[in-house]
């Protein structure tokens, strides 16, 4: 099957132009996703480089080839800058510009001007290096779980391999002035370039959408100050844990925490100090509770925890560890050392069908008694299960 290189290049130009414009429009609407601006610019420069490549047939072939290659390298550099910007890393703008200037300098050497294979080898090697650099940045940022990251890494790696394979075969794969006489292998490479443009463009856009969705989900479930579950997310997950404990007839403990005299602390030292105390408390609680325990902020200074499988003795011990650790916390404000304490109510059930709302209501009584009995204490609601005690 014959591959019309000219038609493929025209389709690639159109794809680059459309993707570039769409990304720039998307960036213009939000203005906070600057990676889209870099990627959009990259695809537009890709379109310009291919236009210059096609134009070399009739206008200054050597000059336009050098210009086309410089535009192409800058386009790939913009892709790399966008990826680095996406992962909040330092953008290699200086290195990209240096690479483009280096190519323009090499293109003036007589040995390069007189050898199409030398030009092909140099440009292919540089594009391969940039493609692998992009793929590497996708790999090194694998801690952020985005579904489109792996496909993007594979797409850029494969694209880099295609260009790297051109280096040892530069003489056979140099593009002639007459596109109609281009070798079949060059047609395959051109087709791969078209696939790369489409696949990478849609994958890069998908990455920004996925991150936005993750941020929205996090905002809906995570308390912005403390980084733990907010009331809605906590109660949703707690309901499931309670139902599971009832089905499995296993003990389950509910702990309610309330920081003592928190309003007075805010009034005396200011809300920033109160916020720091809340952060200190959540840090301690998440460290001292088990990884399987559920913990969240259900009110201003009120927190709750669900301990699946915890009998009364274990639940009380966990609550007291948190209480004692928080009592030793000191937050410095100017010359003042601010301390706070926490009161804790504990309720334990063992396979009883009580329901989350009633469990919290029962635990409220224990918490109220802790406040009434002097604060900075742990109280257990009488009549709850004493499994394992």
C-alpha positions as CSV (number, residue, x, y, z in Angstrom):
1,X,0.0,0.0,0.0
2,X,1.4,3.4,-1.1
3,X,1.5,6.2,1.6
4,X,1.1,9.7,0.2
5,X,3.5,11.6,2.4
6,X,2.2,15.0,1.2
7,X,-1.4,14.1,2.3
8,X,-0.1,12.8,5.7
9,X,1.8,16.0,6.3
10,X,-1.2,18.1,5.4
11,X,-3.3,16.1,7.8
12,X,-0.6,16.5,10.5
13,X,-0.5,20.2,10.0
14,X,-4.3,20.4,10.3
15,X,-4.2,18.3,13.5
16,X,-1.5,20.4,15.1
17,X,-3.3,23.6,14.2
18,X,-6.6,22.4,15.6
19,X,-5.2,21.0,18.8
20,X,-3.0,24.0,19.3
21,X,-5.9,26.4,19.0
22,X,-8.2,24.3,21.2
23,X,-5.6,24.1,23.9
24,X,-5.0,27.9,23.8
25,X,-8.7,28.6,24.0
26,X,-9.1,26.2,26.9
27,X,-6.2,27.9,28.7
28,X,-7.6,31.3,28.0
29,X,-10.9,30.4,29.7
30,X,-9.3,29.1,32.9
31,X,-5.9,31.0,32.9
32,X,-4.6,28.7,35.7
33,X,-3.5,25.7,33.5
34,X,-0.4,27.3,31.9
35,X,0.7,23.8,30.7
36,X,-2.2,24.1,28.2
37,X,-0.7,27.3,26.9
38,X,2.7,25.7,26.4
39,X,1.2,22.6,24.8
40,X,-1.0,24.7,22.5
41,X,2.0,26.7,21.5
42,X,4.0,23.5,20.9
43,X,1.4,22.2,18.4
44,X,1.1,25.5,16.6
45,X,4.9,25.5,16.2
46,X,4.7,22.0,14.9
47,X,2.2,23.1,12.3
48,X,4.5,26.0,11.3
49,X,7.5,23.6,11.0
50,X,5.7,21.3,8.7
51,X,4.5,24.2,6.5
52,X,8.1,25.3,6.2
53,X,9.1,21.7,5.4
54,X,6.6,21.5,2.6
55,X,7.5,25.0,1.3
56,X,11.2,24.0,0.9
57,X,10.3,22.4,-2.4
58,X,10.1,25.7,-4.1
59,X,11.6,28.3,-1.7
60,X,15.3,28.2,-0.5
61,X,15.4,24.5,0.4
62,X,18.4,24.6,2.8
63,X,17.2,27.8,4.6
64,X,13.7,26.5,5.1
65,X,14.9,23.1,6.2
66,X,17.0,24.8,9.0
67,X,14.1,27.0,9.9
68,X,11.6,24.1,9.9
69,X,13.9,22.0,12.1
70,X,14.3,25.0,14.5
71,X,10.6,25.4,14.7
72,X,10.1,21.7,15.3
73,X,12.7,21.6,18.1
74,X,11.1,24.6,19.8
75,X,7.7,22.9,19.5
76,X,9.0,19.7,21.2
77,X,10.7,21.9,23.8
78,X,7.4,23.6,24.5
79,X,5.8,20.2,25.0
80,X,8.6,19.4,27.5
81,X,8.1,22.7,29.3
82,X,4.4,22.1,29.5
83,X,4.9,18.7,31.1
84,X,7.3,20.1,33.6
85,X,4.9,22.9,34.4
86,X,2.1,20.4,34.8
87,X,4.1,18.5,37.4
88,X,5.1,21.8,39.1
89,X,8.8,21.4,38.3
90,X,11.3,24.0,37.1
91,X,10.7,24.7,33.4
92,X,13.7,24.2,31.2
93,X,13.1,27.3,29.0
94,X,16.8,28.1,28.8
95,X,17.8,24.6,27.8
96,X,15.2,24.6,25.0
97,X,16.3,27.9,23.6
98,X,20.0,26.8,23.8
99,X,19.1,23.6,21.9
100,X,17.4,25.6,19.1
101,X,20.3,28.0,18.9
102,X,22.8,25.1,18.9
103,X,20.9,23.6,15.9
104,X,20.9,26.8,14.0
105,X,24.7,27.1,14.6
106,X,25.3,23.6,13.4
107,X,23.2,24.2,10.4
108,X,25.7,26.8,9.2
109,X,28.6,24.4,9.1
110,X,29.5,23.4,5.6
111,X,29.6,19.7,6.4
112,X,26.0,20.0,7.6
113,X,24.8,22.2,4.8
114,X,26.2,19.8,2.2
115,X,24.8,16.6,3.8
116,X,21.1,15.9,4.0
117,X,21.8,12.8,6.0
118,X,23.8,14.8,8.5
119,X,20.9,17.2,9.0
120,X,18.5,14.3,9.3
121,X,20.7,12.5,11.9
122,X,21.2,15.6,14.0
123,X,17.5,16.7,14.0
124,X,16.3,13.2,14.6
125,X,18.7,12.7,17.5
126,X,17.6,16.0,19.2
127,X,13.9,15.2,18.7
128,X,14.4,11.7,20.2
129,X,16.2,13.2,23.2
130,X,13.4,15.7,23.8
131,X,10.8,12.9,23.5
132,X,12.6,10.7,25.9
133,X,13.0,13.7,28.3
134,X,9.2,14.2,28.2
135,X,8.6,10.4,28.8
136,X,11.1,10.5,31.7
137,X,9.2,13.3,33.4
138,X,6.0,11.3,33.2
139,X,7.8,8.4,34.8
140,X,9.5,10.3,37.6
141,X,6.1,11.8,38.6
142,X,4.4,8.5,39.0
143,X,3.5,9.2,42.6
144,X,0.5,11.2,41.3
145,X,-2.0,8.6,40.3
146,X,-3.4,9.9,37.0
147,X,-4.8,7.3,34.6
148,X,-3.5,9.1,31.5
149,X,0.1,9.4,32.7
150,X,1.2,5.9,31.6
151,X,-0.3,6.2,28.1
152,X,1.3,9.6,27.7
153,X,4.7,8.2,28.8
154,X,4.3,5.2,26.4
155,X,3.3,7.5,23.5
156,X,6.3,9.8,24.0
157,X,8.7,6.9,24.4
158,X,7.6,5.2,21.2
159,X,7.8,8.5,19.4
160,X,11.3,8.9,20.6
161,X,12.2,5.4,19.5
162,X,10.9,6.2,16.0
163,X,13.2,9.3,15.7
164,X,16.1,7.5,17.3
165,X,15.8,4.8,14.7
166,X,16.2,7.4,12.0
167,X,19.7,8.3,13.1
168,X,21.6,5.3,11.8
169,X,19.5,5.3,8.6
170,X,19.6,9.0,8.0
171,X,20.9,8.7,4.5
172,X,18.0,6.4,3.4
173,X,15.4,8.4,5.3
174,X,16.3,11.9,4.3
175,X,13.2,13.7,2.9
176,X,13.7,14.6,-0.8
177,X,12.6,17.9,-2.2
178,X,9.9,16.1,-4.2
179,X,7.6,14.6,-1.7
180,X,6.2,12.3,-4.3
181,X,9.5,10.4,-4.5
182,X,9.8,10.0,-0.7
183,X,10.6,6.4,0.4
184,X,7.9,4.1,1.8
185,X,9.7,4.1,5.2
186,X,9.4,7.8,5.3
187,X,5.7,7.5,4.8
188,X,5.5,5.2,7.8
189,X,7.4,7.7,9.9
190,X,5.1,10.5,8.7
191,X,2.1,8.4,9.6
192,X,3.5,7.7,13.1
193,X,4.0,11.5,13.5
194,X,0.3,12.0,12.7
195,X,-0.7,9.4,15.2
196,X,1.6,11.0,17.8
197,X,0.1,14.4,17.3
198,X,-3.5,13.1,17.8
199,X,-2.7,10.7,20.6
200,X,-0.5,13.0,22.6
201,X,-2.8,15.9,22.2
202,X,-5.9,14.1,23.6
203,X,-3.8,12.5,26.3
204,X,-2.4,15.8,27.5
205,X,-5.8,17.3,27.6
206,X,-7.1,14.2,29.5
207,X,-4.3,14.8,32.1
208,X,-5.5,18.3,32.9
209,X,-9.2,17.1,33.1
210,X,-8.2,14.2,35.5
211,X,-6.3,16.5,37.8
212,X,-9.2,18.9,37.9
213,X,-11.6,16.0,38.8
214,X,-9.3,14.8,41.5
215,X,-9.2,18.3,43.0
216,X,-13.0,18.5,42.9
217,X,-13.4,15.2,44.6
218,X,-10.8,16.2,47.2
219,X,-12.6,19.5,47.9
220,X,-15.9,17.6,48.3
221,X,-14.5,15.1,50.8
222,X,-11.4,16.7,52.5
223,X,-11.4,19.4,55.1
224,X,-9.2,22.2,53.6
225,X,-7.6,23.2,56.9
226,X,-6.7,19.9,58.5
227,X,-6.5,17.5,55.4
228,X,-8.8,14.9,57.0
229,X,-12.3,13.8,55.9
230,X,-14.9,16.5,56.3
231,X,-18.3,15.8,58.0
232,X,-20.1,14.6,54.9
233,X,-17.3,12.3,53.8
234,X,-16.8,11.0,57.3
235,X,-20.4,10.2,57.9
236,X,-20.8,8.4,54.5
237,X,-17.8,6.2,55.2
238,X,-18.8,5.7,58.9
239,X,-22.2,4.5,57.8
240,X,-20.7,1.7,55.7
241,X,-18.3,0.7,58.5
242,X,-21.2,0.5,61.0
243,X,-23.3,-1.7,58.6
244,X,-20.4,-4.0,58.0
245,X,-19.7,-4.4,61.7
246,X,-23.4,-5.3,62.3
247,X,-23.2,-7.9,59.5
248,X,-20.0,-9.4,60.7
249,X,-21.0,-9.2,64.4
250,X,-17.7,-7.6,65.2
251,X,-17.0,-4.9,67.8
252,X,-16.9,-1.3,66.7
253,X,-15.9,1.8,68.6
254,X,-17.0,5.4,68.1
255,X,-14.8,8.2,69.5
256,X,-15.9,11.8,69.7
257,X,-13.2,14.5,70.4
258,X,-13.9,18.1,71.4
259,X,-11.0,20.5,72.0
260,X,-11.6,22.2,75.4
261,X,-12.2,25.9,75.6
262,X,-11.5,26.4,71.9
263,X,-13.5,29.6,71.6
264,X,-11.6,31.3,74.4
265,X,-8.3,30.3,72.7
266,X,-9.5,31.9,69.5
267,X,-10.7,35.0,71.3
268,X,-7.5,35.5,73.3
269,X,-4.8,34.5,70.8
270,X,-6.6,34.8,67.4
271,X,-7.9,32.3,64.8
272,X,-4.4,31.5,63.3
273,X,-3.4,30.0,66.7
274,X,-6.6,28.1,66.8
275,X,-6.0,26.8,63.3
276,X,-2.5,25.6,64.3
277,X,-3.9,23.7,67.2
278,X,-6.5,22.0,65.0
279,X,-3.7,21.0,62.6
280,X,-1.5,19.7,65.5
281,X,-4.5,17.7,66.8
282,X,-5.3,16.1,63.5
283,X,-1.6,15.3,62.9
284,X,-1.4,13.5,66.3
285,X,-4.7,11.7,65.9
286,X,-3.9,10.3,62.5
287,X,-0.4,9.2,63.7
288,X,-1.7,7.5,66.9
289,X,-4.8,5.8,65.4
290,X,-4.5,2.7,63.2
291,X,-4.3,3.0,59.5
292,X,-7.6,1.1,59.3
293,X,-9.4,3.6,61.5
294,X,-11.6,6.3,60.1
295,X,-11.0,9.8,61.3
296,X,-12.6,13.1,60.3
297,X,-13.6,16.7,61.3
298,X,-17.3,16.9,61.9
299,X,-17.5,20.4,63.3
300,X,-15.4,23.5,64.2
301,X,-13.3,21.9,66.9
302,X,-15.1,18.5,66.9
303,X,-13.6,15.4,65.5
304,X,-14.7,11.7,65.3
305,X,-13.1,8.4,64.7
306,X,-14.5,4.9,63.9
307,X,-12.4,2.0,65.1
308,X,-13.5,-1.2,63.4
309,X,-12.9,-4.4,65.4
310,X,-11.8,-2.5,68.5
311,X,-13.2,-3.7,71.9
312,X,-13.7,-1.3,74.8
313,X,-10.2,-1.6,76.3
314,X,-8.5,-0.9,73.0
315,X,-10.8,2.0,72.2
316,X,-10.3,3.6,75.5
317,X,-6.5,3.1,75.3
318,X,-6.5,4.7,71.8
319,X,-8.6,7.7,73.0
320,X,-6.3,8.2,76.0
321,X,-3.2,8.1,73.8
322,X,-4.5,10.9,71.7
323,X,-5.7,12.9,74.7
324,X,-2.4,12.6,76.5
325,X,-0.3,13.4,73.5
326,X,-2.4,16.5,72.7
327,X,-2.1,17.8,76.2
328,X,1.7,18.1,75.8
329,X,1.4,20.1,72.5
330,X,2.7,23.7,72.7
331,X,1.9,26.4,70.1
332,X,4.1,29.5,70.4
333,X,2.4,32.8,69.7
334,X,4.8,35.7,70.3
335,X,6.1,35.3,73.9
336,X,3.1,33.1,74.9
337,X,3.1,29.3,74.9
338,X,-0.5,28.2,74.1
339,X,-1.6,24.8,75.3
340,X,-5.0,23.0,74.9
341,X,-6.6,19.8,75.9
342,X,-9.3,17.5,74.4
343,X,-12.2,15.7,75.9
344,X,-13.2,12.3,74.5
345,X,-16.3,10.3,74.5
346,X,-16.2,6.6,73.7
347,X,-19.0,4.2,72.7
348,X,-18.5,0.5,71.8
349,X,-21.0,-1.9,70.2
350,X,-20.5,-5.6,69.5
351,X,-22.7,-6.8,66.6
352,X,-25.7,-4.8,67.8
353,X,-27.9,-3.1,65.2
354,X,-27.8,0.4,66.6
355,X,-27.2,2.6,63.6
356,X,-24.7,5.4,63.2
357,X,-27.0,8.3,64.2
358,X,-27.9,6.6,67.5
359,X,-24.2,5.6,68.1
360,X,-23.2,9.3,67.8
361,X,-26.1,10.4,70.0
362,X,-25.0,7.9,72.7
363,X,-21.4,9.0,72.4
364,X,-22.5,12.6,72.7
365,X,-23.6,11.8,76.3
366,X,-20.2,10.4,77.1
367,X,-18.5,13.5,75.6
368,X,-20.8,15.8,77.6
369,X,-19.9,13.9,80.8
370,X,-16.2,14.4,80.0
371,X,-16.8,18.1,79.7
372,X,-18.8,18.2,82.9
373,X,-16.2,16.2,84.8
374,X,-13.4,18.7,84.3
375,X,-12.3,18.2,80.7
376,X,-9.1,16.5,79.4
377,X,-10.6,13.1,80.3
378,X,-12.0,10.1,78.4
379,X,-15.5,8.9,79.3
380,X,-17.2,5.8,78.2
381,X,-21.0,5.7,77.9
382,X,-22.4,3.1,80.4
383,X,-24.3,0.2,79.0
384,X,-22.3,-0.1,75.8
385,X,-20.5,-3.3,74.9
386,X,-17.6,-4.4,77.0
387,X,-16.1,-6.8,74.5
388,X,-12.7,-7.9,75.5
389,X,-12.6,-6.0,78.8
